[in-house]
């Protein structure tokens, strides 16, 4: 996954260092932050391809950081993974309401994070039309199709393309959400 960047924010220096090393072994660049304000500062400089946030951090918790990021309509959406020792239903509900993934910190944290990180970074490679094409008044109708059955998705894609429809497919509902948000951002940028 060359040219991909992850920003990891956690106030536990040992866990932060371990996650950084493991993510670097996936072939991505990693930035780290130890509190919410530092995270917001790094986000203001350059958005990563993926943001991994602890919920309980000093100087702005992870949920506040995510809410701040989402409140700026000029920003391209960034996939977010929350990871925390908290597993109460209200915390999970708040994270899901922000469109984020949630992983509980425990002895299997990396076993849960690793495939999720790889899926989110890999799915971002779904080819998107460039901004210039979105500005065109002759743009094709667009369908985003989300289904775990990749064979069915490909069959439907081929059938719709016959009718001049552009089709994006993914097997992940969360990735579908981020694709839709990204496309909406590009559309707004090109029509403003």
VMD Tcl script that draws the C-alpha trace (Angstrom):
set ca {
  {0.00 0.00 0.00}
  {2.52 2.60 -1.11}
  {1.72 6.30 -0.82}
  {-0.87 5.70 1.90}
  {-0.72 7.52 5.24}
  {-2.28 6.61 8.57}
  {-2.58 8.98 11.53}
  {-2.80 7.15 14.86}
  {-3.75 9.06 18.00}
  {-3.47 7.50 21.46}
  {-2.17 8.73 24.81}
  {-0.56 5.34 25.63}
  {3.02 5.69 24.30}
  {3.70 1.93 24.34}
  {0.58 1.07 22.37}
  {1.16 3.98 20.00}
  {4.71 2.80 19.25}
  {3.58 -0.81 18.71}
  {0.77 0.19 16.36}
  {3.10 2.47 14.41}
  {5.57 -0.37 13.82}
  {2.85 -2.81 12.79}
  {1.27 -0.33 10.39}
  {4.65 0.52 8.86}
  {5.12 -3.19 8.15}
  {2.01 -2.92 5.94}
  {3.98 -0.49 3.78}
  {2.25 2.73 4.80}
  {3.55 5.99 6.25}
  {2.48 6.59 9.83}
  {2.08 9.79 11.82}
  {1.31 9.70 15.53}
  {-0.26 12.02 18.06}
  {-0.63 11.64 21.82}
  {-3.61 13.92 22.43}
  {-6.59 15.46 20.71}
  {-5.11 18.90 20.07}
  {-1.98 17.45 18.47}
  {-4.24 15.28 16.29}
  {-6.27 18.30 15.14}
  {-3.05 20.19 14.38}
  {-1.75 17.33 12.18}
  {-5.14 17.04 10.45}
  {-5.07 20.76 9.63}
  {-1.75 20.30 7.81}
  {-2.60 17.24 5.71}
  {-5.36 14.66 5.83}
  {-4.27 11.03 6.10}
  {-5.84 8.17 4.14}
  {-7.00 6.64 7.44}
  {-7.42 7.99 10.97}
  {-7.19 5.69 14.00}
  {-8.37 7.38 17.20}
  {-8.40 6.45 20.85}
  {-11.54 7.79 22.48}
  {-10.09 8.78 25.88}
  {-7.30 11.26 25.19}
  {-6.28 14.48 26.92}
  {-6.87 17.87 25.30}
  {-9.92 16.72 23.24}
  {-11.19 13.17 23.11}
  {-11.31 11.10 19.92}
  {-15.03 11.62 19.34}
  {-14.59 15.41 19.54}
  {-11.72 15.21 17.05}
  {-13.89 13.23 14.63}
  {-16.82 15.62 15.05}
  {-14.52 18.58 14.33}
  {-13.19 16.88 11.20}
  {-16.69 16.10 9.93}
  {-17.97 19.61 10.67}
  {-15.71 21.10 7.98}
  {-17.54 20.69 4.64}
  {-14.41 21.65 2.71}
  {-12.58 18.53 3.91}
  {-12.59 15.28 1.97}
  {-14.02 12.55 4.23}
  {-11.44 10.32 5.90}
  {-12.24 6.79 7.11}
  {-12.01 6.62 10.90}
  {-11.41 3.68 13.23}
  {-12.07 4.29 16.91}
  {-10.34 1.95 19.30}
  {-10.89 2.07 23.01}
  {-11.21 0.04 26.16}
  {-14.75 1.38 26.47}
  {-17.40 -0.92 25.07}
  {-20.60 0.58 26.47}
  {-23.51 0.79 24.01}
  {-23.68 4.60 24.12}
  {-20.01 4.99 23.11}
  {-20.40 2.51 20.26}
  {-23.62 4.24 19.12}
  {-21.89 7.63 19.04}
  {-18.99 6.23 17.02}
  {-21.30 4.52 14.53}
  {-23.37 7.70 14.21}
  {-20.19 9.40 12.99}
  {-19.81 6.72 10.30}
  {-16.74 5.24 11.97}
  {-15.59 1.72 12.71}
  {-15.16 0.65 16.33}
  {-12.61 -1.80 17.76}
  {-12.37 -2.67 21.46}
  {-8.84 -2.66 22.89}
  {-8.02 -6.11 24.22}
  {-5.51 -8.90 23.64}
  {-6.75 -9.30 20.04}
  {-6.64 -5.62 19.08}
  {-4.19 -6.06 16.19}
  {-6.02 -9.15 14.89}
  {-9.12 -6.95 14.55}
  {-7.38 -3.78 13.36}
  {-5.10 -5.32 10.74}
  {-7.74 -6.61 8.29}
  {-9.89 -3.51 8.80}
  {-6.94 -1.21 8.05}
  {-6.05 -3.18 4.93}
  {-9.66 -3.22 3.69}
  {-10.15 0.51 4.19}
  {-6.88 1.43 2.49}
  {-7.33 -1.06 -0.35}
  {-10.95 -0.03 -1.04}
  {-9.85 3.59 -1.42}
  {-8.20 2.48 -4.64}
  {-11.65 2.14 -6.21}
  {-11.26 4.27 -9.33}
  {-13.11 7.54 -8.96}
  {-13.75 9.96 -11.77}
  {-11.49 13.00 -11.61}
  {-12.94 16.30 -10.48}
  {-12.93 17.62 -14.06}
  {-15.22 14.82 -15.20}
  {-17.65 15.62 -12.41}
  {-17.89 19.20 -13.62}
  {-18.93 18.03 -17.07}
  {-22.59 18.45 -17.86}
  {-22.45 15.22 -19.87}
  {-21.44 13.06 -16.93}
  {-22.79 9.53 -16.82}
  {-25.39 8.48 -14.28}
  {-23.63 6.91 -11.32}
  {-24.63 3.85 -9.30}
  {-22.89 2.75 -6.11}
  {-23.61 -0.92 -5.50}
  {-22.76 -2.54 -2.14}
  {-22.92 -6.32 -1.85}
  {-20.71 -9.04 -0.38}
  {-21.23 -11.26 -3.46}
  {-18.49 -10.03 -5.79}
  {-19.69 -12.19 -8.72}
  {-23.19 -10.72 -8.50}
  {-21.73 -7.20 -8.24}
  {-19.63 -7.71 -11.38}
  {-22.59 -9.15 -13.32}
  {-24.77 -6.19 -12.37}
  {-21.97 -3.76 -13.20}
  {-21.59 -5.19 -16.71}
  {-25.35 -5.06 -17.33}
  {-25.67 -1.46 -16.15}
  {-22.64 -0.31 -18.16}
  {-24.42 -1.46 -21.32}
  {-26.96 1.31 -20.62}
  {-24.25 3.95 -20.16}
  {-24.25 3.93 -16.36}
  {-21.05 4.32 -14.37}
  {-20.96 1.73 -11.59}
  {-18.82 1.64 -8.45}
  {-18.89 -1.51 -6.36}
  {-17.71 -2.44 -2.89}
  {-18.44 -5.24 -0.45}
  {-18.20 -3.00 2.62}
  {-21.09 -0.80 3.74}
  {-18.67 1.52 5.54}
  {-16.50 1.81 2.43}
  {-19.66 2.53 0.44}
  {-20.39 5.37 2.85}
  {-16.89 6.83 2.36}
  {-17.07 6.49 -1.43}
  {-20.41 8.31 -1.41}
  {-19.01 11.05 0.85}
  {-15.91 11.45 -1.34}
  {-17.98 11.69 -4.50}
  {-20.27 14.23 -2.88}
  {-17.25 16.31 -1.83}
  {-15.81 16.25 -5.38}
  {-19.21 17.19 -6.80}
  {-19.56 20.15 -4.41}
  {-15.99 21.30 -5.13}
  {-16.52 21.23 -8.89}
  {-19.86 23.06 -8.73}
  {-18.89 25.87 -6.36}
}
mol new
graphics top color blue
foreach p $ca { graphics top sphere $p radius 0.5 }
foreach p [lrange $ca 0 end-1] q [lrange $ca 1 end] { graphics top cylinder $p $q radius 0.2 }
display resetview
